[in-house]
Amino acid sequence: MKYVVMIYGADAARRIPEVKAELAGEIVSAEELQVPSQGRIVRIRDDAQTVTAGPFVPTDHQVSGLVLIDVADDARAEVVAARIAAVVGDRVELRGTLISA
C-alpha cells in the first residue's frame, strides 16, 4: 500500500537525504519542495486560468517535503512515518493513497 508522508517546516525538509538513506527499501520517492515564496496557486475561474504568487500561510504550516512510501499496511506506515519524524526532528502527516481502478 502506498502512503504519503508530508513534512512541515523548511529545516525539517532539508533532512530528506538522511530519510532516503535510512529508509531506502520502503521509499518510492522523497523530495524537498521549493520555499513557499516560490509557490503559486493556479485556478480556473469562469473558464480562465489565474495564477497567484505565494506564500499563503505561515511557513511553519507549509508542507516543505513529501515522501512516498510503499509498505504492507497501516501499522507499518505508522512505524515508517515515526522514523521519518525522528530523522527530520518535527511532526509529519501520514495519508494513505486511494486505489484507482
ROGU-254088 format. One record per atom (N, C-alpha, C, O): residue number from 1; residue in three letters; chain; atom name; z, x, y. Coordinates in steps of 0.1 Angstrom, whole numbers, plus 5000, padded with zeros to 4 digits. Each point is the difference from the previous one (the first is absolute). Layout:
BEGIN
SESE, NUM, ALA, A, CA, Z, X, Y
...
END
This chain:
BEGIN
SESE, 1, MET, A, N, 5000, 5008, 4988
SESE, 1, MET, A, CA, 5000, 4992, 5012
SESE, 1, MET, A, C, 5000, 5009, 5012
SESE, 1, MET, A, O, 5006, 5010, 5001
SESE, 2, LYS, A, N, 4987, 4985, 5010
SESE, 2, LYS, A, CA, 4999, 5008, 5012
SESE, 2, LYS, A, C, 5010, 4994, 5010
SESE, 2, LYS, A, O, 5001, 4988, 5002
SESE, 3, TYR, A, N, 5004, 5022, 5006
SESE, 3, TYR, A, CA, 5009, 4996, 5011
SESE, 3, TYR, A, C, 4997, 5009, 5012
SESE, 3, TYR, A, O, 4996, 5011, 4998
SESE, 4, VAL, A, N, 5007, 4984, 5014
SESE, 4, VAL, A, CA, 4999, 5008, 5012
SESE, 4, VAL, A, C, 5014, 5002, 5005
SESE, 4, VAL, A, O, 5009, 4991, 5001
SESE, 5, VAL, A, N, 4994, 5022, 5002
SESE, 5, VAL, A, CA, 5012, 5004, 5006
SESE, 5, VAL, A, C, 4997, 5004, 5014
SESE, 5, VAL, A, O, 4993, 5009, 5003
SESE, 6, MET, A, N, 5013, 4983, 5007
SESE, 6, MET, A, CA, 4998, 5003, 5014
SESE, 6, MET, A, C, 5011, 5008, 5006
SESE, 6, MET, A, O, 5012, 4997, 4998
SESE, 7, ILE, A, N, 4984, 5013, 5009
SESE, 7, ILE, A, CA, 5010, 5009, 5006
SESE, 7, ILE, A, C, 5000, 4998, 5015
SESE, 7, ILE, A, O, 4990, 4998, 5006
SESE, 8, TYR, A, N, 5023, 5001, 4999
SESE, 8, TYR, A, CA, 5001, 4998, 5015
SESE, 8, TYR, A, C, 5005, 5012, 5006
SESE, 8, TYR, A, O, 5007, 5008, 4994
SESE, 9, GLY, A, N, 4990, 4994, 5019
SESE, 9, GLY, A, CA, 5005, 5011, 5008
SESE, 9, GLY, A, C, 4991, 5012, 4998
SESE, 9, GLY, A, O, 4997, 5005, 4989
SESE, 10, ALA, A, N, 4998, 5001, 5022
SESE, 10, ALA, A, CA, 4990, 5011, 5000
SESE, 10, ALA, A, C, 5005, 5012, 4993
SESE, 10, ALA, A, O, 4993, 5006, 4992
SESE, 11, ASP, A, N, 5020, 4997, 5010
SESE, 11, ASP, A, CA, 5006, 5012, 4993
SESE, 11, ASP, A, C, 5000, 4999, 4985
SESE, 11, ASP, A, O, 4997, 5009, 4993
SESE, 12, ALA, A, N, 5005, 4978, 5002
SESE, 12, ALA, A, CA, 5001, 4998, 4986
SESE, 12, ALA, A, C, 4986, 5002, 4994
SESE, 12, ALA, A, O, 4999, 5006, 4989
SESE, 13, ALA, A, N, 4991, 4989, 5017
SESE, 13, ALA, A, CA, 4986, 5001, 4994
SESE, 13, ALA, A, C, 4995, 5014, 4999
SESE, 13, ALA, A, O, 4991, 5003, 4992
SESE, 14, ARG, A, N, 5014, 5006, 5017
SESE, 14, ARG, A, CA, 4996, 5014, 4999
SESE, 14, ARG, A, C, 5004, 5007, 4987
SESE, 14, ARG, A, O, 4995, 5011, 4997
SESE, 15, ARG, A, N, 5013, 4982, 4995
SESE, 15, ARG, A, CA, 5005, 5006, 4988
SESE, 15, ARG, A, C, 4991, 4995, 4988
SESE, 15, ARG, A, O, 5004, 5002, 4988
SESE, 16, ILE, A, N, 4985, 4991, 5015
SESE, 16, ILE, A, CA, 4992, 4995, 4989
SESE, 16, ILE, A, C, 4995, 5011, 4991
SESE, 16, ILE, A, O, 4999, 4998, 4987
SESE, 17, PRO, A, N, 4998, 5015, 5017
SESE, 17, PRO, A, CA, 4996, 5010, 4991
SESE, 17, PRO, A, C, 5011, 5002, 4989
SESE, 17, PRO, A, O, 4997, 5003, 4989
SESE, 18, GLU, A, N, 5016, 4997, 5015
SESE, 18, GLU, A, CA, 5011, 5001, 4991
SESE, 18, GLU, A, C, 5000, 4988, 4990
SESE, 18, GLU, A, O, 5003, 5002, 4988
SESE, 19, VAL, A, N, 4994, 4986, 5017
SESE, 19, VAL, A, CA, 5000, 4989, 4991
SESE, 19, VAL, A, C, 4989, 5002, 4989
SESE, 19, VAL, A, O, 5002, 4997, 4989
SESE, 20, LYS, A, N, 4986, 5007, 5016
SESE, 20, LYS, A, CA, 4989, 5002, 4990
SESE, 20, LYS, A, C, 5004, 5010, 4990
SESE, 20, LYS, A, O, 4997, 4999, 4988
SESE, 21, ALA, A, N, 5010, 5012, 5016
SESE, 21, ALA, A, CA, 5004, 5011, 4990
SESE, 21, ALA, A, C, 5010, 4994, 4990
SESE, 21, ALA, A, O, 4999, 5004, 4988
SESE, 22, GLU, A, N, 5010, 4988, 5017
SESE, 22, GLU, A, CA, 5011, 4996, 4991
SESE, 22, GLU, A, C, 4996, 4989, 4990
SESE, 22, GLU, A, O, 5005, 4999, 4989
SESE, 23, LEU, A, N, 4985, 4992, 5015
SESE, 23, LEU, A, CA, 4997, 4988, 4993
SESE, 23, LEU, A, C, 4985, 5000, 4996
SESE, 23, LEU, A, O, 4994, 4989, 4999
SESE, 24, ALA, A, N, 5000, 5023, 4998
SESE, 24, ALA, A, CA, 4986, 5001, 4998
SESE, 24, ALA, A, C, 4995, 4990, 4990
SESE, 24, ALA, A, O, 4989, 4995, 5002
SESE, 25, GLY, A, N, 5018, 5003, 4987
SESE, 25, GLY, A, CA, 4994, 4992, 4989
SESE, 25, GLY, A, C, 4999, 4985, 5002
SESE, 25, GLY, A, O, 4992, 4993, 4994
SESE, 26, GLU, A, N, 5016, 5002, 5016
SESE, 26, GLU, A, CA, 5001, 4986, 5002
SESE, 26, GLU, A, C, 4993, 4996, 5014
SESE, 26, GLU, A, O, 4999, 4988, 5003
SESE, 27, ILE, A, N, 4997, 5022, 5004
SESE, 27, ILE, A, CA, 4994, 4997, 5013
SESE, 27, ILE, A, C, 4985, 4999, 4999
SESE, 27, ILE, A, O, 4993, 5008, 4994
SESE, 28, VAL, A, N, 5001, 4981, 5011
SESE, 28, VAL, A, CA, 4986, 4998, 5001
SESE, 28, VAL, A, C, 4995, 5006, 5013
SESE, 28, VAL, A, O, 4989, 5007, 5000
SESE, 29, SER, A, N, 5018, 4991, 5011
SESE, 29, SER, A, CA, 4996, 5005, 5013
SESE, 29, SER, A, C, 5013, 5000, 5009
SESE, 29, SER, A, O, 5008, 4992, 4998
SESE, 30, ALA, A, N, 4992, 5018, 5010
SESE, 30, ALA, A, CA, 5011, 5001, 5010
SESE, 30, ALA, A, C, 4995, 5006, 5013
SESE, 30, ALA, A, O, 4994, 5011, 5000
SESE, 31, GLU, A, N, 5008, 4982, 5011
SESE, 31, GLU, A, CA, 4994, 5004, 5013
SESE, 31, GLU, A, C, 5009, 4998, 5011
SESE, 31, GLU, A, O, 5007, 4990, 5001
SESE, 32, GLU, A, N, 4993, 5019, 5008
SESE, 32, GLU, A, CA, 5007, 4998, 5013
SESE, 32, GLU, A, C, 4990, 4994, 5010
SESE, 32, GLU, A, O, 4988, 5003, 5000
SESE, 33, LEU, A, N, 5017, 4987, 5007
SESE, 33, LEU, A, CA, 4991, 4993, 5010
SESE, 33, LEU, A, C, 5001, 5007, 5014
SESE, 33, LEU, A, O, 5009, 5007, 5003
SESE, 34, GLN, A, N, 4981, 4991, 5005
SESE, 34, GLN, A, CA, 5000, 5005, 5013
SESE, 34, GLN, A, C, 5011, 4994, 5008
SESE, 34, GLN, A, O, 5006, 4989, 4996
SESE, 35, VAL, A, N, 4998, 5017, 5015
SESE, 35, VAL, A, CA, 5011, 4995, 5008
SESE, 35, VAL, A, C, 4997, 4986, 5006
SESE, 35, VAL, A, O, 4988, 4997, 5002
SESE, 36, PRO, A, N, 5022, 4995, 5001
SESE, 36, PRO, A, CA, 4997, 4986, 5004
SESE, 36, PRO, A, C, 4991, 5000, 5013
SESE, 36, PRO, A, O, 4992, 4990, 5001
SESE, 37, SER, A, N, 5009, 5019, 5008
SESE, 37, SER, A, CA, 4991, 5000, 5012
SESE, 37, SER, A, C, 4985, 5001, 4996
SESE, 37, SER, A, O, 4992, 4997, 5009
SESE, 38, GLN, A, N, 5005, 5007, 4979
SESE, 38, GLN, A, CA, 4986, 5001, 4996
SESE, 38, GLN, A, C, 4996, 4987, 4993
SESE, 38, GLN, A, O, 4988, 4999, 4996
SESE, 39, GLY, A, N, 5021, 4992, 5002
SESE, 39, GLY, A, CA, 4997, 4987, 4993
SESE, 39, GLY, A, C, 4992, 4991, 5009
SESE, 39, GLY, A, O, 5001, 5000, 5012
SESE, 40, ARG, A, N, 4993, 4990, 4981
SESE, 40, ARG, A, CA, 4992, 4990, 5007
SESE, 40, ARG, A, C, 5002, 4987, 4992
SESE, 40, ARG, A, O, 5001, 5000, 4988
SESE, 41, ILE, A, N, 4999, 4989, 5019
SESE, 41, ILE, A, CA, 4999, 4987, 4994
SESE, 41, ILE, A, C, 4986, 4995, 5002
SESE, 41, ILE, A, O, 4995, 5000, 5011
SESE, 42, VAL, A, N, 4999, 4996, 4978
SESE, 42, VAL, A, CA, 4986, 4995, 5000
SESE, 42, VAL, A, C, 5001, 4985, 4996
SESE, 42, VAL, A, O, 5005, 4997, 4989
SESE, 43, ARG, A, N, 4990, 4994, 5020
SESE, 43, ARG, A, CA, 5000, 4986, 4997
SESE, 43, ARG, A, C, 4986, 4994, 5002
SESE, 43, ARG, A, O, 4992, 5005, 5007
SESE, 44, ILE, A, N, 5007, 4983, 4987
SESE, 44, ILE, A, CA, 4988, 4992, 5002
SESE, 44, ILE, A, C, 5005, 4987, 5007
SESE, 44, ILE, A, O, 5008, 4993, 4993
SESE, 45, ARG, A, N, 4988, 5004, 5019
SESE, 45, ARG, A, CA, 5004, 4988, 5007
SESE, 45, ARG, A, C, 4988, 4994, 5006
SESE, 45, ARG, A, O, 4992, 5007, 5007
SESE, 46, ASP, A, N, 5006, 4980, 4990
SESE, 46, ASP, A, CA, 4988, 4993, 5005
SESE, 46, ASP, A, C, 4987, 5008, 4997
SESE, 46, ASP, A, O, 4991, 5001, 5008
SESE, 47, ASP, A, N, 5009, 5004, 4979
SESE, 47, ASP, A, CA, 4988, 5007, 4995
SESE, 47, ASP, A, C, 4997, 5013, 5007
SESE, 47, ASP, A, O, 4989, 5006, 4998
SESE, 48, ALA, A, N, 5021, 4999, 5009
SESE, 48, ALA, A, CA, 4998, 5013, 5007
SESE, 48, ALA, A, C, 5011, 5010, 4996
SESE, 48, ALA, A, O, 5012, 4996, 4999
SESE, 49, GLN, A, N, 4984, 5016, 4999
SESE, 49, GLN, A, CA, 5010, 5011, 4997
SESE, 49, GLN, A, C, 5007, 5005, 5012
SESE, 49, GLN, A, O, 4994, 5003, 5010
SESE, 50, THR, A, N, 5019, 4998, 4989
SESE, 50, THR, A, CA, 5008, 5007, 5011
SESE, 50, THR, A, C, 5008, 5011, 4994
SESE, 50, THR, A, O, 5005, 4999, 4988
SESE, 51, VAL, A, N, 4997, 5011, 5019
SESE, 51, VAL, A, CA, 5008, 5012, 4996
SESE, 51, VAL, A, C, 5010, 5003, 5010
SESE, 51, VAL, A, O, 4997, 5001, 5012
SESE, 52, THR, A, N, 5016, 5000, 4984
SESE, 52, THR, A, CA, 5011, 5003, 5009
SESE, 52, THR, A, C, 5006, 5012, 4996
SESE, 52, THR, A, O, 5003, 5002, 4988
SESE, 53, ALA, A, N, 5000, 5008, 5021
SESE, 53, ALA, A, CA, 5006, 5012, 4997
SESE, 53, ALA, A, C, 5015, 4999, 4998
SESE, 53, ALA, A, O, 5006, 4990, 5006
SESE, 54, GLY, A, N, 5000, 5019, 4986
SESE, 54, GLY, A, CA, 5015, 4999, 4997
SESE, 54, GLY, A, C, 5008, 5009, 5009
SESE, 54, GLY, A, O, 4994, 5006, 5009
SESE, 55, PRO, A, N, 5019, 4996, 4989
SESE, 55, PRO, A, CA, 5008, 4995, 4989
SESE, 55, PRO, A, C, 5004, 4985, 5003
SESE, 55, PRO, A, O, 4999, 4995, 5011
SESE, 56, PHE, A, N, 5006, 4999, 4978
SESE, 56, PHE, A, CA, 5003, 4986, 5001
SESE, 56, PHE, A, C, 5015, 4996, 4998
SESE, 56, PHE, A, O, 5004, 4990, 5006
SESE, 57, VAL, A, N, 5003, 5018, 4987
SESE, 57, VAL, A, CA, 5014, 4998, 4998
SESE, 57, VAL, A, C, 5007, 5014, 5001
SESE, 57, VAL, A, O, 4993, 5010, 4999
SESE, 58, PRO, A, N, 5020, 4991, 5002
SESE, 58, PRO, A, CA, 5006, 5013, 5001
SESE, 58, PRO, A, C, 4997, 5008, 4988
SESE, 58, PRO, A, O, 4998, 4995, 4989
SESE, 59, THR, A, N, 5000, 5018, 5013
SESE, 59, THR, A, CA, 4994, 5009, 4990
SESE, 59, THR, A, C, 5009, 5001, 4987
SESE, 59, THR, A, O, 4995, 5002, 4989
SESE, 60, ASP, A, N, 5018, 4996, 5013
SESE, 60, ASP, A, CA, 5009, 5000, 4988
SESE, 60, ASP, A, C, 4998, 4988, 4991
SESE, 60, ASP, A, O, 5005, 5000, 4989
SESE, 61, HIS, A, N, 4987, 4990, 5016
SESE, 61, HIS, A, CA, 4997, 4988, 4991
SESE, 61, HIS, A, C, 4986, 5001, 4996
SESE, 61, HIS, A, O, 4995, 4990, 4993
SESE, 62, GLN, A, N, 4998, 5020, 5010
SESE, 62, GLN, A, CA, 4986, 5001, 4996
SESE, 62, GLN, A, C, 4999, 5007, 4986
SESE, 62, GLN, A, O, 5007, 5009, 4996
SESE, 63, VAL, A, N, 4983, 4986, 4996
SESE, 63, VAL, A, CA, 4997, 5006, 4987
SESE, 63, VAL, A, C, 4993, 5013, 5004
SESE, 63, VAL, A, O, 4990, 5000, 5007
SESE, 64, SER, A, N, 5015, 5012, 4988
SESE, 64, SER, A, CA, 4995, 5013, 5003
SESE, 64, SER, A, C, 4993, 5006, 4988
SESE, 64, SER, A, O, 4993, 5011, 5002
SESE, 65, GLY, A, N, 5009, 4984, 4986
SESE, 65, GLY, A, CA, 4994, 5005, 4988
SESE, 65, GLY, A, C, 5000, 4990, 4989
SESE, 65, GLY, A, O, 5008, 4991, 5000
SESE, 66, LEU, A, N, 4982, 5011, 4991
SESE, 66, LEU, A, CA, 4998, 4991, 4989
SESE, 66, LEU, A, C, 4999, 5008, 4987
SESE, 66, LEU, A, O, 4993, 5010, 5000
SESE, 67, VAL, A, N, 5014, 4985, 4990
SESE, 67, VAL, A, CA, 4999, 5006, 4987
SESE, 67, VAL, A, C, 4996, 4989, 4990
SESE, 67, VAL, A, O, 5007, 4990, 4999
SESE, 68, LEU, A, N, 4982, 5012, 4994
SESE, 68, LEU, A, CA, 4996, 4990, 4990
SESE, 68, LEU, A, C, 5004, 5006, 4986
SESE, 68, LEU, A, O, 4996, 5011, 4997
SESE, 69, ILE, A, N, 5012, 4981, 4996
SESE, 69, ILE, A, CA, 5005, 5005, 4987
SESE, 69, ILE, A, C, 4995, 4991, 4989
SESE, 69, ILE, A, O, 4997, 4988, 5002
SESE, 70, ASP, A, N, 5002, 5017, 4986
SESE, 70, ASP, A, CA, 4996, 4993, 4988
SESE, 70, ASP, A, C, 5010, 5002, 4989
SESE, 70, ASP, A, O, 5001, 5011, 4995
SESE, 71, VAL, A, N, 5008, 4979, 5003
SESE, 71, VAL, A, CA, 5011, 5002, 4990
SESE, 71, VAL, A, C, 5000, 4988, 4991
SESE, 71, VAL, A, O, 4993, 4990, 5002
SESE, 72, ALA, A, N, 5016, 5010, 4988
SESE, 72, ALA, A, CA, 5001, 4990, 4990
SESE, 72, ALA, A, C, 5005, 4987, 5004
SESE, 72, ALA, A, O, 4995, 4989, 4996
SESE, 73, ASP, A, N, 5015, 5011, 5013
SESE, 73, ASP, A, CA, 5006, 4987, 5003
SESE, 73, ASP, A, C, 5008, 5001, 5013
SESE, 73, ASP, A, O, 5001, 5011, 5006
SESE, 74, ASP, A, N, 5005, 4978, 4998
SESE, 74, ASP, A, CA, 5009, 4999, 5012
SESE, 74, ASP, A, C, 5011, 5010, 5000
SESE, 74, ASP, A, O, 5003, 5007, 5010
SESE, 75, ALA, A, N, 5004, 4995, 4979
SESE, 75, ALA, A, CA, 5011, 5009, 4999
SESE, 75, ALA, A, C, 4996, 5014, 5003
SESE, 75, ALA, A, O, 5006, 5007, 5007
SESE, 76, ARG, A, N, 4983, 4997, 4987
SESE, 76, ARG, A, CA, 4995, 5014, 5002
SESE, 76, ARG, A, C, 4995, 5001, 5015
SESE, 76, ARG, A, O, 5002, 5011, 5006
SESE, 77, ALA, A, N, 4992, 4979, 4999
SESE, 77, ALA, A, CA, 4995, 5001, 5014
SESE, 77, ALA, A, C, 5012, 5002, 5009
SESE, 77, ALA, A, O, 4999, 5008, 5010
SESE, 78, GLU, A, N, 5013, 4985, 4988
SESE, 78, GLU, A, CA, 5012, 5002, 5008
SESE, 78, GLU, A, C, 5005, 5014, 4999
SESE, 78, GLU, A, O, 5005, 5006, 5010
SESE, 79, VAL, A, N, 4995, 5000, 4978
SESE, 79, VAL, A, CA, 5004, 5014, 4998
SESE, 79, VAL, A, C, 4991, 5009, 5008
SESE, 79, VAL, A, O, 5006, 5009, 5007
SESE, 80, VAL, A, N, 4981, 4990, 4992
SESE, 80, VAL, A, CA, 4991, 5008, 5007
SESE, 80, VAL, A, C, 5002, 4999, 5015
SESE, 80, VAL, A, O, 5000, 5010, 5007
SESE, 81, ALA, A, N, 5001, 4977, 4998
SESE, 81, ALA, A, CA, 5002, 4998, 5014
SESE, 81, ALA, A, C, 5013, 5007, 5005
SESE, 81, ALA, A, O, 5001, 5005, 5011
SESE, 82, ALA, A, N, 5010, 4994, 4981
SESE, 82, ALA, A, CA, 5012, 5007, 5003
SESE, 82, ALA, A, C, 4999, 5015, 5001
SESE, 82, ALA, A, O, 5005, 5006, 5009
SESE, 83, ARG, A, N, 4987, 4999, 4982
SESE, 83, ARG, A, CA, 4997, 5015, 5001
SESE, 83, ARG, A, C, 4992, 5003, 5013
SESE, 83, ARG, A, O, 5003, 5011, 5006
SESE, 84, ILE, A, N, 4988, 4981, 4997
SESE, 84, ILE, A, CA, 4992, 5002, 5012
SESE, 84, ILE, A, C, 5009, 4999, 5012
SESE, 84, ILE, A, O, 5000, 5009, 5009
SESE, 85, ALA, A, N, 5009, 4981, 4992
SESE, 85, ALA, A, CA, 5010, 4999, 5011
SESE, 85, ALA, A, C, 5008, 5012, 5001
SESE, 85, ALA, A, O, 5003, 5005, 5011
SESE, 86, ALA, A, N, 5002, 5001, 4978
SESE, 86, ALA, A, CA, 5008, 5012, 5000
SESE, 86, ALA, A, C, 4992, 5012, 5005
SESE, 86, ALA, A, O, 5006, 5008, 5008
SESE, 87, VAL, A, N, 4982, 4993, 4989
SESE, 87, VAL, A, CA, 4992, 5011, 5005
SESE, 87, VAL, A, C, 4997, 4999, 5015
SESE, 87, VAL, A, O, 5001, 5010, 5007
SESE, 88, VAL, A, N, 4996, 4978, 4997
SESE, 88, VAL, A, CA, 4996, 4999, 5014
SESE, 88, VAL, A, C, 5013, 4998, 5009
SESE, 88, VAL, A, O, 4999, 5002, 5012
SESE, 89, GLY, A, N, 5012, 4995, 4982
SESE, 89, GLY, A, CA, 5013, 4999, 5007
SESE, 89, GLY, A, C, 5001, 4988, 5009
SESE, 89, GLY, A, O, 5006, 5000, 5010
SESE, 90, ASP, A, N, 4987, 4989, 4986
SESE, 90, ASP, A, CA, 5000, 4988, 5008
SESE, 90, ASP, A, C, 4997, 4988, 4990
SESE, 90, ASP, A, O, 4997, 5002, 4988
SESE, 91, ARG, A, N, 5004, 4986, 5017
SESE, 91, ARG, A, CA, 4997, 4989, 4992
SESE, 91, ARG, A, C, 4986, 4999, 4997
SESE, 91, ARG, A, O, 4991, 5005, 5008
SESE, 92, VAL, A, N, 5005, 4988, 4982
SESE, 92, VAL, A, CA, 4986, 4997, 4996
SESE, 92, VAL, A, C, 5000, 4985, 4997
SESE, 92, VAL, A, O, 5010, 4994, 4996
SESE, 93, GLU, A, N, 4978, 5000, 5004
SESE, 93, GLU, A, CA, 4998, 4986, 4996
SESE, 93, GLU, A, C, 4991, 5001, 4988
SESE, 93, GLU, A, O, 4990, 5006, 5000
SESE, 94, LEU, A, N, 5014, 4986, 4990
SESE, 94, LEU, A, CA, 4992, 5000, 4987
SESE, 94, LEU, A, C, 4994, 4986, 4999
SESE, 94, LEU, A, O, 5007, 4990, 5001
SESE, 95, ARG, A, N, 4980, 5009, 4996
SESE, 95, ARG, A, CA, 4993, 4988, 4998
SESE, 95, ARG, A, C, 4990, 5001, 4988
SESE, 95, ARG, A, O, 4992, 5010, 5000
SESE, 96, GLY, A, N, 5008, 4981, 4991
SESE, 96, GLY, A, CA, 4990, 5000, 4990
SESE, 96, GLY, A, C, 4987, 4995, 5005
SESE, 96, GLY, A, O, 4999, 4993, 5010
SESE, 97, THR, A, N, 4990, 5011, 4984
SESE, 97, THR, A, CA, 4987, 4996, 5004
SESE, 97, THR, A, C, 4996, 4987, 4992
SESE, 97, THR, A, O, 5006, 4998, 4989
SESE, 98, LEU, A, N, 4986, 4994, 5016
SESE, 98, LEU, A, CA, 4995, 4988, 4993
SESE, 98, LEU, A, C, 4989, 5004, 4991
SESE, 98, LEU, A, O, 4991, 5008, 5003
SESE, 99, ILE, A, N, 5009, 4986, 4985
SESE, 99, ILE, A, CA, 4989, 5003, 4990
SESE, 99, ILE, A, C, 4989, 4990, 5003
SESE, 99, ILE, A, O, 5002, 4988, 5000
SESE, 100, SER, A, N, 4986, 5017, 5002
SESE, 100, SER, A, CA, 4989, 4992, 5003
SESE, 100, SER, A, C, 4992, 4998, 4987
SESE, 100, SER, A, O, 4999, 5009, 4992
SESE, 101, ALA, A, N, 4994, 4980, 5007
SESE, 101, ALA, A, CA, 4992, 4997, 4988
SESE, 101, ALA, A, C, 4987, 5007, 5000
SESE, 101, ALA, A, O, 4993, 4999, 4990
END
